[in-house]
Amino acid sequence: MRFAYAGVRRSAAHEGAGASASYAASLSMLIVCMSVFVANIALPSIAADLGGGMVIQQWVISGYTLPFAALLIASGSVSDRIGAKRMLVSASLAYGLVSAACPFAPSMEALVALQVALGSLGAFMLPSSMSLIGETYPAGPQKSKALMLWGIGGSSASAVGPLAGGALVQVHWGLAFVVNVPFCIAIALLCANVPNRTVSQGGKPWDMAGLALGTAGLAALVGGIILLGDAPSGAFAVFLLAFGCAVLALFAWREKRFAHPVFPMGLFCKGGTRTALLAGFAMIFAWNGSVFACTLLLQGELGFSPLESGFAFAPAALACMLGNVVGEKLVNRKGITIPLVFGGAVLLAGYVALALGFCRQSFAAIALALSLAGMGGAVVTPVLALMILTQSERGASGAASAAFNAMRQVGGTVGVAVYGMALSVTASPVGGFLGASFVSLLMLSAMVISFARVR
């Protein structure tokens, strides 16, 4: 009886810490994902106030996304070294300080520099938020529920970002950045109830060469993708892509042979983990590309304001939250295969409906299709995260989380580039969208087939 009672006491304390970790991770996912949506909505107001041409305006966004993608591998390694909680609290408080400084930027160049800082800090927040769940919960229903809340944070960003950005910029564009501050403070306060759980690295040396190669390779790859749609930068973009691929190949070769790698290359050798990584790439490729194209259609072709077009994504956010809840229930009752196949099928149907809605140029049809696609993706994403955390080695959850989020980030960047090029080289936006959507549907169909084989 004494042992049972002690176990109950530990369970109650663990439950409180687990709830705090879940909410902190969800808020982290929310603000990191929301920042890009908010900055996009605020960009015209920023340009009107600070000036600057199209190139510098693009770098307000790319200044965030490029370091965010480039530093994900490094952030996962650091998180495993110092602990997810320490990493998340430090990065969140710094994120809040930089966000508070953004309204006082004297020029577009200064704002780009602050966006680079925000993207860098976001790269350290996102993997540590997912790793915090892995450190706090053992495998089981509670971990599934925590990942469901983490997924809701990302899902709600697609609605909160456009709507909050559209409303706040009516007062001042700087509020679109200041809105991050209370969230960052809340993350730090929630983490105060979560114990530090560092895994001893046993004096293992830092793989500085591996960190440098991984960071440089991702930076060159994502930078090349960003510049690919800019005709004057075409040759340089191709060079960056080739250089990035070569450096990442060298990075992979080194990590397989180094005694203490910064990145667990063994993840790609495990069937379930490999499926999760590739699925993460395909899903965010389709989602970011579609959201980008639909925003252009709604505001450019159909004449909706930024705030009005934001309402097209609000139902999708609600559907995503529902999908996260459904996915968590299915995992706990049926295992991982059924929610993966079910969510993947709903996701696929949503993108087929989106292609039809885009052809009709219907606000309602686009909103409904985005909701369907979002709900399917929300069922699948926490399951993929669960697969990554479950199959990662002890003490490597940060690196595994970084790998998952790096694949998603690269996939999203590639998606925007592919959809953007398709829209620019075709006579009509509908033709370009259908061409890019065909690529998405091929990848998503292959993904659903692979889900059926997951056990």
Stockholm file with secondary structure:
# STOCKHOLM 1.0

chainA/1-455         MRFAYAGVRRSAAHEGAGASASYAASLSMLIVCMSVFVANIALPSIAADLGGGMVIQQWVISGYTLPFAALLIASGSVSDRIGAKRMLVSASLAYGLVSAACPFAPSMEALVALQVALGSLGAFMLPSSMSLIGETYPAGPQKSKALMLWGIGGSSASAVGPLAGGALVQVHWGLAFVVNVPFCIAIALLCANVPNRTVSQGGKPWDMAGLALGTAGLAALVGGIILLGDAPSGAFAVFLLAFGCAVLALFAWREKRFAHPVFPMGLFCKGGTRTALLAGFAMIFAWNGSVFACTLLLQGELGFSPLESGFAFAPAALACMLGNVVGEKLVNRKGITIPLVFGGAVLLAGYVALALGFCRQSFAAIALALSLAGMGGAVVTPVLALMILTQSERGASGAASAAFNAMRQVGGTVGVAVYGMALSVTASPVGGFLGASFVSLLMLSAMVISFARVR
#=GR chainA/1-455 SS CHHHHHHHHHHHHHHHHHHHHHHHHHHHHHHHHHHHHHHHHHHHHHHHHHCCCHHHHHHHHHHHHHHHHHTHHHHHHHHHHHCHHHHHHHHHHHHHHHHHHGGGCSSHHHHHHHHHHHHHHHHHHHHHHHHHHHHHCCSSHHHHHHHHHHHHHHHHHHHHHHHHHHHHTTTCTTHHHHTHHHHHHHHHHHHTTSCCCCCCCTTCCCCHHHHHHHHHHHHHHHHHHHHTTCGGGHHHHHHHHHHHHHHHHHHHHHHHHCSSCSSCGGGGGSHHHHHHHHHHHHHHHHHHHHHHHHHHIIIIISCCCHHHHHTTTHHHHHHHHHHHHHHHHHHHHHCSHHHHHHHHHHHHHHHHHHHHHHHHTCHHHHHHHHHHHHHHHHHHHHHHHHHHHHHSCTTCHHHHHHHHHHHHHHHHHHHHHHHHHHHHHSSSHHHHHHHHHHHHHHHHHHHHHHHTTCC
#=GC SS_cons         CHHHHHHHHHHHHHHHHHHHHHHHHHHHHHHHHHHHHHHHHHHHHHHHHHCCCHHHHHHHHHHHHHHHHHTHHHHHHHHHHHCHHHHHHHHHHHHHHHHHHGGGCSSHHHHHHHHHHHHHHHHHHHHHHHHHHHHHCCSSHHHHHHHHHHHHHHHHHHHHHHHHHHHHTTTCTTHHHHTHHHHHHHHHHHHTTSCCCCCCCTTCCCCHHHHHHHHHHHHHHHHHHHHTTCGGGHHHHHHHHHHHHHHHHHHHHHHHHCSSCSSCGGGGGSHHHHHHHHHHHHHHHHHHHHHHHHHHIIIIISCCCHHHHHTTTHHHHHHHHHHHHHHHHHHHHHCSHHHHHHHHHHHHHHHHHHHHHHHHTCHHHHHHHHHHHHHHHHHHHHHHHHHHHHHSCTTCHHHHHHHHHHHHHHHHHHHHHHHHHHHHHSSSHHHHHHHHHHHHHHHHHHHHHHHTTCC
//
